[in-house]
Amino acid sequence: MIVRTPAGTLPPPTPPSDFVHPPIIVPVTGAEMTSATASARFIPIFLNLGIGLLGIGLVTSGLARRLRREDDPQE
C-alpha cells in the first residue's frame, strides 16, 4: 500500500529581524487549587478516609484468602 503525502503548501515562517529570544510559553494547568473555601477543610479528611478504606479492603482480602486456603483440603 502506497501512501502519498500532500506537498507542502507554504514554507515555514521566517523569524522577525529583531528576534533575540523565543517566545515564552506559559502552561495552563487548570483550576485554582489554593482557594480557602469551606470545602477545602474536607479534602484531607476524604483523602485519609479513602486510604483507610483501601487498607481495610486489602486486609479483608488477605484474611479471606488465608481462610480459603485453610479450608481447602488439597494438601
PDB file of N, CA, C and O in Angstrom, chain B, residues numbered from 101:
ATOM      1  N   MET B 101       0.849  -1.176   0.000  1.00  0.00           N
ATOM      2  CA  MET B 101       0.000   0.000   0.000  1.00  0.00           C
ATOM      3  C   MET B 101       0.890   1.233   0.000  1.00  0.00           C
ATOM      4  O   MET B 101       1.759   1.379   0.859  1.00  0.00           O
ATOM      5  N   ILE B 102       0.679   2.092  -0.935  1.00  0.00           N
ATOM      6  CA  ILE B 102       1.474   3.317  -1.053  1.00  0.00           C
ATOM      7  C   ILE B 102       0.652   4.482  -0.529  1.00  0.00           C
ATOM      8  O   ILE B 102      -0.476   4.715  -0.965  1.00  0.00           O
ATOM      9  N   VAL B 103       1.234   5.205   0.410  1.00  0.00           N
ATOM     10  CA  VAL B 103       0.568   6.377   0.977  1.00  0.00           C
ATOM     11  C   VAL B 103       1.279   7.604   0.465  1.00  0.00           C
ATOM     12  O   VAL B 103       2.485   7.756   0.662  1.00  0.00           O
ATOM     13  N   ARG B 104       0.563   8.459  -0.174  1.00  0.00           N
ATOM     14  CA  ARG B 104       1.158   9.680  -0.703  1.00  0.00           C
ATOM     15  C   ARG B 104       0.870  10.842   0.246  1.00  0.00           C
ATOM     16  O   ARG B 104      -0.270  11.077   0.647  1.00  0.00           O
ATOM     17  N   THR B 105       1.924  11.549   0.586  1.00  0.00           N
ATOM     18  CA  THR B 105       1.755  12.723   1.430  1.00  0.00           C
ATOM     19  C   THR B 105       1.578  13.938   0.541  1.00  0.00           C
ATOM     20  O   THR B 105       2.246  14.069  -0.485  1.00  0.00           O
ATOM     21  N   PRO B 106       0.676  14.829   0.936  1.00  0.00           N
ATOM     22  CA  PRO B 106       0.473  16.018   0.106  1.00  0.00           C
ATOM     23  C   PRO B 106       1.701  16.935   0.171  1.00  0.00           C
ATOM     24  O   PRO B 106       2.402  16.994   1.181  1.00  0.00           O
ATOM     25  N   ALA B 107       1.932  17.623  -0.901  1.00  0.00           N
ATOM     26  CA  ALA B 107       3.050  18.560  -0.946  1.00  0.00           C
ATOM     27  C   ALA B 107       2.775  19.724  -0.007  1.00  0.00           C
ATOM     28  O   ALA B 107       1.626  20.121   0.186  1.00  0.00           O
ATOM     29  N   GLY B 108       3.839  20.267   0.574  1.00  0.00           N
ATOM     30  CA  GLY B 108       3.690  21.411   1.467  1.00  0.00           C
ATOM     31  C   GLY B 108       3.118  22.603   0.720  1.00  0.00           C
ATOM     32  O   GLY B 108       3.419  22.824  -0.453  1.00  0.00           O
ATOM     33  N   THR B 109       2.306  23.350   1.403  1.00  0.00           N
ATOM     34  CA  THR B 109       1.666  24.483   0.737  1.00  0.00           C
ATOM     35  C   THR B 109       2.429  25.781   0.940  1.00  0.00           C
ATOM     36  O   THR B 109       2.478  26.614   0.035  1.00  0.00           O
ATOM     37  N   LEU B 110       3.023  25.966   2.105  1.00  0.00           N
ATOM     38  CA  LEU B 110       3.749  27.200   2.386  1.00  0.00           C
ATOM     39  C   LEU B 110       5.082  26.868   3.050  1.00  0.00           C
ATOM     40  O   LEU B 110       5.188  25.873   3.767  1.00  0.00           O
ATOM     41  N   PRO B 111       6.094  27.695   2.816  1.00  0.00           N
ATOM     42  CA  PRO B 111       7.350  27.473   3.522  1.00  0.00           C
ATOM     43  C   PRO B 111       7.201  27.886   4.993  1.00  0.00           C
ATOM     44  O   PRO B 111       6.287  28.642   5.324  1.00  0.00           O
ATOM     45  N   PRO B 112       8.079  27.405   5.876  1.00  0.00           N
ATOM     46  CA  PRO B 112       7.980  27.822   7.273  1.00  0.00           C
ATOM     47  C   PRO B 112       8.212  29.320   7.411  1.00  0.00           C
ATOM     48  O   PRO B 112       8.976  29.904   6.643  1.00  0.00           O
ATOM     49  N   PRO B 113       7.555  29.946   8.386  1.00  0.00           N
ATOM     50  CA  PRO B 113       7.706  31.397   8.541  1.00  0.00           C
ATOM     51  C   PRO B 113       9.125  31.760   8.987  1.00  0.00           C
ATOM     52  O   PRO B 113       9.780  31.015   9.717  1.00  0.00           O
ATOM     53  N   THR B 114       9.561  32.890   8.541  1.00  0.00           N
ATOM     54  CA  THR B 114      10.889  33.381   8.952  1.00  0.00           C
ATOM     55  C   THR B 114      10.745  34.203  10.220  1.00  0.00           C
ATOM     56  O   THR B 114       9.753  34.915  10.379  1.00  0.00           O
ATOM     57  N   PRO B 115      11.721  34.120  11.134  1.00  0.00           N
ATOM     58  CA  PRO B 115      11.636  34.916  12.354  1.00  0.00           C
ATOM     59  C   PRO B 115      11.823  36.395  12.046  1.00  0.00           C
ATOM     60  O   PRO B 115      12.460  36.740  11.050  1.00  0.00           O
ATOM     61  N   PRO B 116      11.283  37.267  12.877  1.00  0.00           N
ATOM     62  CA  PRO B 116      11.455  38.708  12.649  1.00  0.00           C
ATOM     63  C   PRO B 116      12.925  39.101  12.771  1.00  0.00           C
ATOM     64  O   PRO B 116      13.724  38.365  13.351  1.00  0.00           O
ATOM     65  N   SER B 117      13.270  40.244  12.232  1.00  0.00           N
ATOM     66  CA  SER B 117      14.669  40.687  12.217  1.00  0.00           C
ATOM     67  C   SER B 117      15.186  40.999  13.621  1.00  0.00           C
ATOM     68  O   SER B 117      16.388  40.886  13.862  1.00  0.00           O
ATOM     69  N   ASP B 118      14.310  41.389  14.556  1.00  0.00           N
ATOM     70  CA  ASP B 118      14.749  41.696  15.920  1.00  0.00           C
ATOM     71  C   ASP B 118      14.582  40.492  16.844  1.00  0.00           C
ATOM     72  O   ASP B 118      14.398  40.658  18.050  1.00  0.00           O
ATOM     73  N   PHE B 119      14.645  39.303  16.298  1.00  0.00           N
ATOM     74  CA  PHE B 119      14.444  38.068  17.056  1.00  0.00           C
ATOM     75  C   PHE B 119      15.644  37.812  17.955  1.00  0.00           C
ATOM     76  O   PHE B 119      16.751  37.595  17.461  1.00  0.00           O
ATOM     77  N   VAL B 120      15.435  37.836  19.289  1.00  0.00           N
ATOM     78  CA  VAL B 120      16.505  37.588  20.246  1.00  0.00           C
ATOM     79  C   VAL B 120      16.219  36.322  21.032  1.00  0.00           C
ATOM     80  O   VAL B 120      17.069  35.434  21.103  1.00  0.00           O
ATOM     81  N   HIS B 121      15.036  36.225  21.623  1.00  0.00           N
ATOM     82  CA  HIS B 121      14.653  35.078  22.440  1.00  0.00           C
ATOM     83  C   HIS B 121      13.371  34.465  21.870  1.00  0.00           C
ATOM     84  O   HIS B 121      12.527  35.167  21.312  1.00  0.00           O
ATOM     85  N   PRO B 122      13.241  33.158  22.019  1.00  0.00           N
ATOM     86  CA  PRO B 122      11.979  32.553  21.582  1.00  0.00           C
ATOM     87  C   PRO B 122      10.840  33.020  22.490  1.00  0.00           C
ATOM     88  O   PRO B 122      11.081  33.387  23.640  1.00  0.00           O
ATOM     89  N   PRO B 123       9.634  33.009  22.000  1.00  0.00           N
ATOM     90  CA  PRO B 123       8.504  33.426  22.851  1.00  0.00           C
ATOM     91  C   PRO B 123       8.331  32.475  24.029  1.00  0.00           C
ATOM     92  O   PRO B 123       8.589  31.277  23.914  1.00  0.00           O
ATOM     93  N   ILE B 124       7.900  33.006  25.138  1.00  0.00           N
ATOM     94  CA  ILE B 124       7.710  32.221  26.353  1.00  0.00           C
ATOM     95  C   ILE B 124       6.341  31.560  26.297  1.00  0.00           C
ATOM     96  O   ILE B 124       5.329  32.208  26.028  1.00  0.00           O
ATOM     97  N   ILE B 125       6.330  30.258  26.557  1.00  0.00           N
ATOM     98  CA  ILE B 125       5.066  29.522  26.600  1.00  0.00           C
ATOM     99  C   ILE B 125       4.691  29.344  28.061  1.00  0.00           C
ATOM    100  O   ILE B 125       5.441  28.753  28.839  1.00  0.00           O
ATOM    101  N   VAL B 126       3.545  29.851  28.422  1.00  0.00           N
ATOM    102  CA  VAL B 126       3.066  29.748  29.787  1.00  0.00           C
ATOM    103  C   VAL B 126       2.081  28.586  29.864  1.00  0.00           C
ATOM    104  O   VAL B 126       1.046  28.610  29.198  1.00  0.00           O
ATOM    105  N   PRO B 127       2.393  27.561  30.675  1.00  0.00           N
ATOM    106  CA  PRO B 127       1.470  26.423  30.741  1.00  0.00           C
ATOM    107  C   PRO B 127       0.210  26.773  31.519  1.00  0.00           C
ATOM    108  O   PRO B 127       0.260  27.486  32.521  1.00  0.00           O
ATOM    109  N   VAL B 128      -0.896  26.271  31.051  1.00  0.00           N
ATOM    110  CA  VAL B 128      -2.162  26.442  31.738  1.00  0.00           C
ATOM    111  C   VAL B 128      -2.464  25.109  32.404  1.00  0.00           C
ATOM    112  O   VAL B 128      -2.703  24.111  31.724  1.00  0.00           O
ATOM    113  N   THR B 129      -2.454  25.090  33.735  1.00  0.00           N
ATOM    114  CA  THR B 129      -2.558  23.822  34.449  1.00  0.00           C
ATOM    115  C   THR B 129      -3.963  23.503  34.930  1.00  0.00           C
ATOM    116  O   THR B 129      -4.201  22.376  35.365  1.00  0.00           O
ATOM    117  N   GLY B 130      -4.869  24.399  34.877  1.00  0.00           N
ATOM    118  CA  GLY B 130      -6.229  24.083  35.284  1.00  0.00           C
ATOM    119  C   GLY B 130      -6.756  25.015  36.347  1.00  0.00           C
ATOM    120  O   GLY B 130      -6.395  26.191  36.397  1.00  0.00           O
ATOM    121  N   ALA B 131      -7.611  24.483  37.193  1.00  0.00           N
ATOM    122  CA  ALA B 131      -8.323  25.277  38.183  1.00  0.00           C
ATOM    123  C   ALA B 131      -7.400  25.684  39.330  1.00  0.00           C
ATOM    124  O   ALA B 131      -6.391  25.031  39.595  1.00  0.00           O
ATOM    125  N   GLU B 132      -7.750  26.731  39.976  1.00  0.00           N
ATOM    126  CA  GLU B 132      -7.036  27.208  41.148  1.00  0.00           C
ATOM    127  C   GLU B 132      -7.335  26.283  42.320  1.00  0.00           C
ATOM    128  O   GLU B 132      -8.495  26.112  42.695  1.00  0.00           O
ATOM    129  N   MET B 133      -6.297  25.687  42.899  1.00  0.00           N
ATOM    130  CA  MET B 133      -6.485  24.708  43.961  1.00  0.00           C
ATOM    131  C   MET B 133      -6.173  25.268  45.352  1.00  0.00           C
ATOM    132  O   MET B 133      -6.285  24.544  46.341  1.00  0.00           O
ATOM    133  N   THR B 134      -5.794  26.515  45.441  1.00  0.00           N
ATOM    134  CA  THR B 134      -5.421  27.079  46.735  1.00  0.00           C
ATOM    135  C   THR B 134      -6.516  27.945  47.335  1.00  0.00           C
ATOM    136  O   THR B 134      -6.236  28.789  48.187  1.00  0.00           O
ATOM    137  N   SER B 135      -7.727  27.758  46.917  1.00  0.00           N
ATOM    138  CA  SER B 135      -8.811  28.580  47.448  1.00  0.00           C
ATOM    139  C   SER B 135      -9.107  28.196  48.895  1.00  0.00           C
ATOM    140  O   SER B 135      -8.974  27.033  49.275  1.00  0.00           O
ATOM    141  N   ALA B 136      -9.501  29.159  49.681  1.00  0.00           N
ATOM    142  CA  ALA B 136      -9.783  28.925  51.097  1.00  0.00           C
ATOM    143  C   ALA B 136     -11.288  28.796  51.314  1.00  0.00           C
ATOM    144  O   ALA B 136     -11.869  29.515  52.127  1.00  0.00           O
ATOM    145  N   THR B 137     -11.897  27.902  50.605  1.00  0.00           N
ATOM    146  CA  THR B 137     -13.336  27.699  50.748  1.00  0.00           C
ATOM    147  C   THR B 137     -13.613  26.736  51.892  1.00  0.00           C
ATOM    148  O   THR B 137     -12.692  26.133  52.443  1.00  0.00           O
ATOM    149  N   ALA B 138     -14.856  26.597  52.238  1.00  0.00           N
ATOM    150  CA  ALA B 138     -15.234  25.709  53.338  1.00  0.00           C
ATOM    151  C   ALA B 138     -14.990  24.247  52.971  1.00  0.00           C
ATOM    152  O   ALA B 138     -14.704  23.433  53.850  1.00  0.00           O
ATOM    153  N   SER B 139     -15.097  23.905  51.698  1.00  0.00           N
ATOM    154  CA  SER B 139     -14.882  22.511  51.303  1.00  0.00           C
ATOM    155  C   SER B 139     -13.410  22.125  51.332  1.00  0.00           C
ATOM    156  O   SER B 139     -13.092  20.936  51.310  1.00  0.00           O
ATOM    157  N   ALA B 140     -12.510  23.091  51.380  1.00  0.00           N
ATOM    158  CA  ALA B 140     -11.078  22.778  51.426  1.00  0.00           C
ATOM    159  C   ALA B 140     -10.701  22.083  52.730  1.00  0.00           C
ATOM    160  O   ALA B 140      -9.692  21.380  52.776  1.00  0.00           O
ATOM    161  N   ARG B 141     -11.476  22.259  53.776  1.00  0.00           N
ATOM    162  CA  ARG B 141     -11.194  21.576  55.045  1.00  0.00           C
ATOM    163  C   ARG B 141     -11.444  20.081  54.936  1.00  0.00           C
ATOM    164  O   ARG B 141     -10.819  19.300  55.654  1.00  0.00           O
ATOM    165  N   PHE B 142     -12.346  19.667  54.051  1.00  0.00           N
ATOM    166  CA  PHE B 142     -12.747  18.273  53.972  1.00  0.00           C
ATOM    167  C   PHE B 142     -11.862  17.450  53.040  1.00  0.00           C
ATOM    168  O   PHE B 142     -11.941  16.222  53.052  1.00  0.00           O
ATOM    169  N   ILE B 143     -11.035  18.087  52.246  1.00  0.00           N
ATOM    170  CA  ILE B 143     -10.190  17.352  51.305  1.00  0.00           C
ATOM    171  C   ILE B 143      -9.252  16.397  52.035  1.00  0.00           C
ATOM    172  O   ILE B 143      -9.192  15.229  51.649  1.00  0.00           O
ATOM    173  N   PRO B 144      -8.510  16.817  53.073  1.00  0.00           N
ATOM    174  CA  PRO B 144      -7.653  15.849  53.770  1.00  0.00           C
ATOM    175  C   PRO B 144      -8.440  14.736  54.472  1.00  0.00           C
ATOM    176  O   PRO B 144      -7.965  13.605  54.580  1.00  0.00           O
ATOM    177  N   ILE B 145      -9.633  15.060  54.942  1.00  0.00           N
ATOM    178  CA  ILE B 145     -10.456  14.039  55.611  1.00  0.00           C
ATOM    179  C   ILE B 145     -10.853  12.954  54.616  1.00  0.00           C
ATOM    180  O   ILE B 145     -10.759  11.765  54.922  1.00  0.00           O
ATOM    181  N   PHE B 146     -11.298  13.360  53.422  1.00  0.00           N
ATOM    182  CA  PHE B 146     -11.694  12.383  52.414  1.00  0.00           C
ATOM    183  C   PHE B 146     -10.490  11.604  51.893  1.00  0.00           C
ATOM    184  O   PHE B 146     -10.612  10.421  51.575  1.00  0.00           O
ATOM    185  N   LEU B 147      -9.338  12.248  51.803  1.00  0.00           N
ATOM    186  CA  LEU B 147      -8.128  11.552  51.369  1.00  0.00           C
ATOM    187  C   LEU B 147      -7.756  10.469  52.379  1.00  0.00           C
ATOM    188  O   LEU B 147      -7.476   9.333  51.995  1.00  0.00           O
ATOM    189  N   ASN B 148      -7.752  10.810  53.655  1.00  0.00           N
ATOM    190  CA  ASN B 148      -7.425   9.825  54.684  1.00  0.00           C
ATOM    191  C   ASN B 148      -8.485   8.723  54.763  1.00  0.00           C
ATOM    192  O   ASN B 148      -8.154   7.557  54.977  1.00  0.00           O
ATOM    193  N   LEU B 149      -9.727   9.082  54.594  1.00  0.00           N
ATOM    194  CA  LEU B 149     -10.799   8.083  54.600  1.00  0.00           C
ATOM    195  C   LEU B 149     -10.637   7.103  53.435  1.00  0.00           C
ATOM    196  O   LEU B 149     -10.826   5.899  53.608  1.00  0.00           O
ATOM    197  N   GLY B 150     -10.295   7.601  52.276  1.00  0.00           N
ATOM    198  CA  GLY B 150     -10.078   6.738  51.118  1.00  0.00           C
ATOM    199  C   GLY B 150      -8.907   5.795  51.318  1.00  0.00           C
ATOM    200  O   GLY B 150      -8.996   4.612  50.989  1.00  0.00           O
ATOM    201  N   ILE B 151      -7.810   6.310  51.857  1.00  0.00           N
ATOM    202  CA  ILE B 151      -6.647   5.458  52.115  1.00  0.00           C
ATOM    203  C   ILE B 151      -6.981   4.418  53.179  1.00  0.00           C
ATOM    204  O   ILE B 151      -6.556   3.268  53.071  1.00  0.00           O
ATOM    205  N   GLY B 152      -7.736   4.806  54.203  1.00  0.00           N
ATOM    206  CA  GLY B 152      -8.138   3.865  55.243  1.00  0.00           C
ATOM    207  C   GLY B 152      -9.029   2.761  54.696  1.00  0.00           C
ATOM    208  O   GLY B 152      -8.860   1.594  55.050  1.00  0.00           O
ATOM    209  N   LEU B 153      -9.972   3.118  53.842  1.00  0.00           N
ATOM    210  CA  LEU B 153     -10.850   2.108  53.245  1.00  0.00           C
ATOM    211  C   LEU B 153     -10.072   1.170  52.332  1.00  0.00           C
ATOM    212  O   LEU B 153     -10.368  -0.024  52.271  1.00  0.00           O
ATOM    213  N   LEU B 154      -9.092   1.694  51.631  1.00  0.00           N
ATOM    214  CA  LEU B 154      -8.249   0.842  50.805  1.00  0.00           C
ATOM    215  C   LEU B 154      -7.475  -0.149  51.669  1.00  0.00           C
ATOM    216  O   LEU B 154      -7.359  -1.321  51.310  1.00  0.00           O
ATOM    217  N   GLY B 155      -6.946   0.306  52.800  1.00  0.00           N
ATOM    218  CA  GLY B 155      -6.233  -0.580  53.717  1.00  0.00           C
ATOM    219  C   GLY B 155      -7.136  -1.655  54.296  1.00  0.00           C
ATOM    220  O   GLY B 155      -6.752  -2.821  54.377  1.00  0.00           O
ATOM    221  N   ILE B 156      -8.330  -1.263  54.696  1.00  0.00           N
ATOM    222  CA  ILE B 156      -9.279  -2.246  55.242  1.00  0.00           C
ATOM    223  C   ILE B 156      -9.630  -3.281  54.167  1.00  0.00           C
ATOM    224  O   ILE B 156      -9.751  -4.467  54.472  1.00  0.00           O
ATOM    225  N   GLY B 157      -9.793  -2.852  52.938  1.00  0.00           N
ATOM    226  CA  GLY B 157     -10.090  -3.783  51.857  1.00  0.00           C
ATOM    227  C   GLY B 157      -8.954  -4.761  51.600  1.00  0.00           C
ATOM    228  O   GLY B 157      -9.193  -5.940  51.341  1.00  0.00           O
ATOM    229  N   LEU B 158      -7.717  -4.274  51.671  1.00  0.00           N
ATOM    230  CA  LEU B 158      -6.576  -5.166  51.472  1.00  0.00           C
ATOM    231  C   LEU B 158      -6.458  -6.187  52.603  1.00  0.00           C
ATOM    232  O   LEU B 158      -6.188  -7.362  52.354  1.00  0.00           O
ATOM    233  N   VAL B 159      -6.661  -5.744  53.838  1.00  0.00           N
ATOM    234  CA  VAL B 159      -6.596  -6.668  54.975  1.00  0.00           C
ATOM    235  C   VAL B 159      -7.707  -7.708  54.872  1.00  0.00           C
ATOM    236  O   VAL B 159      -7.464  -8.893  55.097  1.00  0.00           O
ATOM    237  N   THR B 160      -8.908  -7.283  54.537  1.00  0.00           N
ATOM    238  CA  THR B 160     -10.032  -8.208  54.397  1.00  0.00           C
ATOM    239  C   THR B 160      -9.771  -9.215  53.283  1.00  0.00           C
ATOM    240  O   THR B 160     -10.078 -10.398  53.432  1.00  0.00           O
ATOM    241  N   SER B 161      -9.211  -8.755  52.176  1.00  0.00           N
ATOM    242  CA  SER B 161      -8.895  -9.654  51.079  1.00  0.00           C
ATOM    243  C   SER B 161      -7.841 -10.684  51.496  1.00  0.00           C
ATOM    244  O   SER B 161      -7.952 -11.861  51.152  1.00  0.00           O
ATOM    245  N   GLY B 162      -6.829 -10.247  52.227  1.00  0.00           N
ATOM    246  CA  GLY B 162      -5.806 -11.171  52.710  1.00  0.00           C
ATOM    247  C   GLY B 162      -6.358 -12.198  53.673  1.00  0.00           C
ATOM    248  O   GLY B 162      -6.012 -13.378  53.602  1.00  0.00           O
ATOM    249  N   LEU B 163      -7.220 -11.750  54.579  1.00  0.00           N
ATOM    250  CA  LEU B 163      -7.830 -12.690  55.527  1.00  0.00           C
ATOM    251  C   LEU B 163      -8.727 -13.702  54.813  1.00  0.00           C
ATOM    252  O   LEU B 163      -8.730 -14.882  55.164  1.00  0.00           O
ATOM    253  N   ALA B 164      -9.469 -13.260  53.836  1.00  0.00           N
ATOM    254  CA  ALA B 164     -10.346 -14.164  53.093  1.00  0.00           C
ATOM    255  C   ALA B 164      -9.524 -15.211  52.345  1.00  0.00           C
ATOM    256  O   ALA B 164      -9.907 -16.380  52.298  1.00  0.00           O
ATOM    257  N   ARG B 165      -8.395 -14.801  51.758  1.00  0.00           N
ATOM    258  CA  ARG B 165      -7.534 -15.768  51.074  1.00  0.00           C
ATOM    259  C   ARG B 165      -6.959 -16.783  52.053  1.00  0.00           C
ATOM    260  O   ARG B 165      -6.896 -17.977  51.757  1.00  0.00           O
ATOM    261  N   ARG B 166      -6.544 -16.305  53.212  1.00  0.00           N
ATOM    262  CA  ARG B 166      -5.969 -17.205  54.204  1.00  0.00           C
ATOM    263  C   ARG B 166      -7.011 -18.213  54.696  1.00  0.00           C
ATOM    264  O   ARG B 166      -6.706 -19.396  54.848  1.00  0.00           O
ATOM    265  N   LEU B 167      -8.233 -17.751  54.944  1.00  0.00           N
ATOM    266  CA  LEU B 167      -9.285 -18.652  55.400  1.00  0.00           C
ATOM    267  C   LEU B 167      -9.650 -19.668  54.327  1.00  0.00           C
ATOM    268  O   LEU B 167      -9.905 -20.831  54.639  1.00  0.00           O
ATOM    269  N   ARG B 168      -9.678 -19.243  53.061  1.00  0.00           N
ATOM    270  CA  ARG B 168      -9.964 -20.163  51.975  1.00  0.00           C
ATOM    271  C   ARG B 168      -8.864 -21.209  51.834  1.00  0.00           C
ATOM    272  O   ARG B 168      -9.146 -22.370  51.536  1.00  0.00           O
ATOM    273  N   ARG B 169      -7.622 -20.808  52.044  1.00  0.00           N
ATOM    274  CA  ARG B 169      -6.504 -21.734  51.925  1.00  0.00           C
ATOM    275  C   ARG B 169      -6.527 -22.767  53.053  1.00  0.00           C
ATOM    276  O   ARG B 169      -6.176 -23.925  52.828  1.00  0.00           O
ATOM    277  N   GLU B 170      -6.935 -22.368  54.264  1.00  0.00           N
ATOM    278  CA  GLU B 170      -7.008 -23.298  55.388  1.00  0.00           C
ATOM    279  C   GLU B 170      -8.152 -24.284  55.218  1.00  0.00           C
ATOM    280  O   GLU B 170      -8.044 -25.428  55.658  1.00  0.00           O
ATOM    281  N   ASP B 171      -9.245 -23.867  54.590  1.00  0.00           N
ATOM    282  CA  ASP B 171     -10.404 -24.748  54.396  1.00  0.00           C
ATOM    283  C   ASP B 171     -10.222 -25.672  53.195  1.00  0.00           C
ATOM    284  O   ASP B 171     -10.988 -26.625  53.044  1.00  0.00           O
ATOM    285  N   ASP B 172      -9.248 -25.425  52.348  1.00  0.00           N
ATOM    286  CA  ASP B 172      -9.057 -26.214  51.133  1.00  0.00           C
ATOM    287  C   ASP B 172      -8.354 -27.533  51.474  1.00  0.00           C
ATOM    288  O   ASP B 172      -7.229 -27.505  51.973  1.00  0.00           O
ATOM    289  N   PRO B 173      -8.976 -28.673  51.222  1.00  0.00           N
ATOM    290  CA  PRO B 173      -8.374 -29.974  51.620  1.00  0.00           C
ATOM    291  C   PRO B 173      -7.434 -30.543  50.557  1.00  0.00           C
ATOM    292  O   PRO B 173      -7.296 -31.764  50.483  1.00  0.00           O
ATOM    293  N   GLN B 174      -6.787 -29.730  49.738  1.00  0.00           N
ATOM    294  CA  GLN B 174      -5.916 -30.236  48.679  1.00  0.00           C
ATOM    295  C   GLN B 174      -4.598 -30.759  49.251  1.00  0.00           C
ATOM    296  O   GLN B 174      -3.987 -31.628  48.629  1.00  0.00           O
ATOM    297  N   GLU B 175      -4.140 -30.285  50.376  1.00  0.00           N
ATOM    298  CA  GLU B 175      -2.820 -30.669  50.890  1.00  0.00           C
ATOM    299  C   GLU B 175      -2.854 -31.964  51.610  1.00  0.00           C
ATOM    300  O   GLU B 175      -1.824 -32.424  52.102  1.00  0.00           O
TER     301      GLU B 175
END
